[in-house]
Amino acid sequence: MEARKVALVTGAAKGIGRQTCLALAKEGYDIAINYRSTPTKAQELCEQVISLGVRGEIIYADMAKLSDIAAMYDVVYEKFGRLDLLVNNAGVSDEVYFLDATEENFDYVASIDWKGLFFSSQNAAKRMIAQDTKGVIVNVTSNQVDGCWPRATIYASCKAAVHKFTQNAAMELSLHGIRMVAIAPGYTDVGWGSDSHLRLAKERLPLRRFATVEEVAKGIVYLASEAASYIVGSTLTMDGGAILPVVAANDFT
């Protein structure tokens, strides 16, 4: 009997990460669930994953700390013995205008969204190569790679770095049979409060609705699948056309 594939999802306890774990479990993956600050939610998710007939394990790691990242991979290989898919989903944002930004603002976002993702990918790739695993790495970036929003200069710059990293690293990793790709969601309803300023954007979006976490998870599952086996270094933008209007006067209604 062929062993099930193993997926590690970072920042998995809620939102896109949580739904991605469930979607991959339904596809037959055993799931390593990374969390940092929400152990109860991670454990609840793990129980749901197990109820789908696959293995699940929760693994603590602060993705801003390289020692935690290395230890996380030690646990993954100790528990599962292999890794076939990494979904670099962990990320934070910190809305601040460029002229008001501090080193603390910068380090908070960049240490997870950029540095953590970089070294998470490196750890995964080295271990896949050591076991001759033709794995997949999916990076979760953002449509802010192409669009500009106020108070997002740090966040958007980090996501743009991930976009370029995906291209460069994919070129190198493809020589080892490892595919790296990315997905760039736009406005995705991850449970914003009813008073969130993000909800004001809904009627300005071409589709007049937000993405669901289920839709984004399906995109990730597709990118990881054999159906996408010839997609290397590309980013799938999944934002309902949010960045298509050029200026406010471009009213297409």
C-alpha positions in Angstrom: 0.0 0.0 0.0 1.4 3.3 -1.0 2.1 5.8 1.8 0.0 8.9 2.0 1.6 12.2 1.0 2.4 14.6 3.9 1.7 18.3 3.8 2.9 21.0 6.2 0.8 24.1 6.4 2.3 27.1 8.4 0.0 29.5 10.2 -2.6 26.8 9.9 -4.9 27.2 12.9 -7.3 29.7 11.3 -8.3 31.4 8.1 -6.8 30.2 4.8 -4.4 27.9 6.6 -7.2 26.1 8.4 -9.3 25.6 5.3 -6.2 24.5 3.4 -5.5 21.7 5.9 -9.1 20.5 5.6 -9.0 20.6 1.8 -5.7 18.7 1.7 -7.0 16.1 4.2 -9.9 15.5 1.9 -7.4 14.8 -0.9 -5.8 12.2 1.3 -2.8 14.1 2.7 -1.5 13.5 6.2 -1.3 17.0 7.8 1.3 18.7 9.9 -0.4 21.8 11.4 1.9 24.6 12.4 0.6 27.1 15.0 2.1 29.8 17.1 -0.5 31.5 19.4 -3.6 29.5 19.1 -3.0 25.9 20.4 -6.7 25.3 21.2 -7.8 26.1 17.6 -4.9 24.0 16.3 -6.0 21.0 18.3 -9.6 21.4 17.2 -8.4 21.5 13.6 -6.3 18.5 14.1 -9.3 16.5 15.4 -11.2 17.6 12.3 -8.4 16.4 10.1 -8.2 13.1 11.8 -12.0 12.6 11.4 -11.4 12.7 7.7 -9.4 9.5 7.9 -5.8 10.8 7.7 -3.1 11.6 10.3 -2.8 15.0 11.9 -0.2 16.5 14.2 0.1 20.0 15.7 3.5 21.5 15.7 4.4 24.8 17.5 6.9 27.2 15.8 7.3 30.9 15.7 8.0 31.5 12.1 10.1 34.6 13.0 12.7 32.4 14.7 15.0 30.3 12.6 15.6 27.9 15.5 11.9 27.2 15.8 11.6 26.6 12.0 14.5 24.1 12.1 12.9 22.4 15.1 9.5 22.2 13.3 11.0 20.3 10.4 12.7 17.9 12.9 9.3 17.1 14.3 7.7 16.7 10.9 10.2 14.1 9.9 10.2 12.5 13.3 6.4 12.1 13.2 5.8 11.5 9.5 9.1 10.4 8.0 8.7 12.5 4.9 7.3 15.8 3.4 5.7 16.1 0.0 4.1 19.5 0.2 4.8 22.8 2.1 2.3 25.6 2.2 3.9 28.7 3.4 0.8 30.4 4.7 1.9 32.1 7.9 1.9 35.8 7.7 1.1 39.0 9.6 0.3 42.6 8.6 0.8 45.9 10.4 -1.0 48.9 8.9 1.3 51.9 9.2 2.1 54.8 6.9 5.6 54.8 5.4 6.7 58.0 7.2 5.5 56.7 10.5 7.0 53.2 10.2 9.5 52.1 12.8 12.1 49.3 12.9 9.7 47.4 15.1 6.9 47.6 12.5 9.3 46.5 9.8 10.8 43.6 11.7 7.4 42.3 12.9 6.2 41.8 9.3 9.4 41.0 7.5 10.6 38.4 10.0 7.5 36.2 9.3 6.2 37.2 5.9 9.7 37.2 4.2 12.5 35.8 6.3 10.5 33.1 7.9 9.0 32.0 4.6 12.5 32.0 3.0 14.1 29.8 5.5 11.0 27.6 5.9 11.3 26.9 2.1 15.1 26.2 2.4 14.6 23.7 5.2 11.8 21.9 3.3 13.8 21.9 0.1 17.0 20.5 1.6 15.1 17.7 3.3 13.1 16.9 0.1 16.3 16.7 -1.9 18.0 14.5 0.8 15.1 12.0 0.4 14.8 12.5 -3.4 11.2 13.7 -2.9 9.8 15.5 -5.9 7.8 17.8 -3.7 5.9 21.0 -4.1 6.2 24.4 -2.2 3.3 26.8 -2.4 3.9 30.3 -1.2 0.9 32.5 -0.1 1.5 36.0 -1.2 -1.0 38.8 -2.1 -2.4 40.9 -4.9 -0.6 43.8 -3.3 2.4 42.6 -5.3 0.7 44.4 -8.2 -1.7 46.9 -6.5 -1.0 49.6 -4.0 -2.9 50.3 -0.8 -2.2 52.9 1.8 -0.5 51.9 5.1 0.8 48.7 3.4 4.3 49.6 2.3 6.0 47.1 4.5 3.5 44.3 4.0 3.3 44.8 0.2 7.1 45.0 -0.1 7.5 41.7 1.7 4.9 40.0 -0.5 6.7 41.4 -3.6 9.9 39.8 -2.3 8.1 36.5 -2.0 6.8 36.8 -5.6 10.4 37.3 -6.9 11.7 34.7 -4.5 9.2 32.2 -5.9 10.6 32.7 -9.4 14.3 32.5 -8.5 14.0 29.6 -6.1 11.7 27.7 -8.5 14.4 28.0 -11.2 16.9 26.4 -8.9 14.7 23.8 -7.2 13.2 22.6 -10.5 16.6 21.0 -11.2 15.8 18.7 -8.2 12.3 17.9 -9.4 10.8 20.3 -6.8 8.1 22.7 -7.9 7.7 26.1 -6.3 4.6 28.2 -7.1 2.6 30.9 -5.4 -0.9 32.1 -4.9 -1.9 35.8 -4.5 -5.3 36.2 -2.9 -7.1 39.5 -2.7 -9.8 40.5 -0.3 -10.6 37.2 1.4 -13.1 37.1 4.2 -11.3 35.4 7.0 -13.8 36.5 9.6 -13.5 40.3 9.7 -15.7 42.0 12.2 -18.8 43.7 10.8 -17.2 47.1 11.5 -14.0 46.4 9.7 -12.9 49.0 7.2 -12.1 46.2 4.7 -15.8 45.6 4.2 -16.2 49.0 2.6 -14.3 47.7 -0.5 -16.9 45.1 -1.3 -19.0 47.2 -3.7 -15.9 48.5 -5.5 -14.7 45.0 -6.5 -15.6 43.9 -10.0 -17.3 40.7 -8.7 -19.0 42.7 -5.8 -18.0 40.0 -3.3 -15.0 38.8 -1.3 -13.2 35.5 -1.8 -14.0 32.7 0.7 -11.2 30.8 2.4 -12.6 27.7 0.8 -12.0 29.2 -2.7 -8.4 30.1 -1.9 -7.8 26.6 -0.4 -9.0 25.0 -3.6 -6.5 27.2 -5.5 -3.7 25.9 -3.3 -4.9 22.3 -3.7 -4.9 22.8 -7.5 -1.4 24.2 -7.5 -0.1 21.3 -5.5 -1.8 18.7 -7.7 -0.6 16.7 -10.7 -3.0 18.9 -12.8 -0.5 21.8 -12.2 2.6 19.7 -12.7 4.0 21.9 -15.5 3.4 25.2 -13.5 6.8 26.3 -12.1 7.6 29.7 -10.6 4.2 31.2 -11.5 1.9 33.1 -9.2 -1.9 32.6 -9.4 -3.6 35.9 -8.7 -7.0 35.2 -7.1 -8.6 38.5 -6.3 -11.9 38.8 -8.1 -10.4 41.4 -10.4 -9.7 43.8 -7.6 -6.6 45.3 -9.2 -8.1 45.7 -12.7 -9.7 49.2 -12.4 -6.9 51.7 -13.1 -8.3 54.9 -11.6 -11.5 55.8 -9.7 -12.9 57.4 -12.8 -12.8 54.0 -14.6 -16.4 53.3 -13.7 -17.4 50.2 -15.8 -20.9 49.8 -14.3 
